[in-house]
Amino acid sequence: MTSSPTSIDIDKIVAAVLQRLGHAAPQPRGATSPSLPSGAAPAADRPTPTATTNSVRLDCRVLSLEQLRGVARQAQTIEIDPRCVVTPAAMDEIRQRKQRLVRRSPSVLDRGATGAVLLMSGRDEAIELPPGIEHLIASRDAAGDAQRITAHINGGGQVAVWWTHTPFAAALQLAGRRGVQMAQLASLADWPRAVREVRPNALILDRAHWSPADVAGLLRQCTAAPGRTAP
């Protein structure tokens, strides 16, 4: 006897179809997909980060329930590409969590993260973000992620922290990029020395050696005095 498909299975099928349709007929930048559920209207066209709101940025063409489950429930705002299509199941989950869904305007998307300090990490990383931290979800494209970090720095960002399982690949992709001064930190104790020696604006952290608490501690130091040389 064949079992009935679950809501997750159905959502995966919907997401796969939407992805295929997106590849077949790409939309102009800033356009809203006709497949967008009626309840997925943006809460604001031009979101403004605040010091009291934890915001998670998702760069994807389709936001499915499976992807959403990697987003921390304590996040108050989920920011997505203006072209992103949200599946009905994902939209229901967002409503149930009482989270705010915001579509970034093309100008915000091009500029990169707008906060002074940026964290890039995987979807499965549970971390309590200090106030005012911009959060981007890493993809499987290291070169693309490095470009997003570069855009953040060249767009006025102070520091970008890349917390990754592949630190050497990250370092290779960031090396030599315009405006990027990179440092790979072995521990939190390395931060003051790195500031004294090279004043980095891109920090690479090995997920194998950095705990969520350590990353949160580094982010607090970056937020408290971004760009200042430690004594």
ABEGO torsion letter per residue (X at the ends): XBBBBBAAAAAAAAAAAAAAAAAABBBBBGBBBAABBAAABBABABBBBBAABBBBBBBBABBBAAAAAABBAABABBBBBAABBBBAAAAAAAAAAGBBBBBBBAAAAAAEBABABBBBBBAABBBBBBBGBBBBBBBABAAAAAAAAAAAAAAGBABBBBBBABAAAAAAAABGBBGBBBBBBABAAAAAAAAAAAGBABBBBBAAABBAAAAAAAAAAAAABBGBBBX
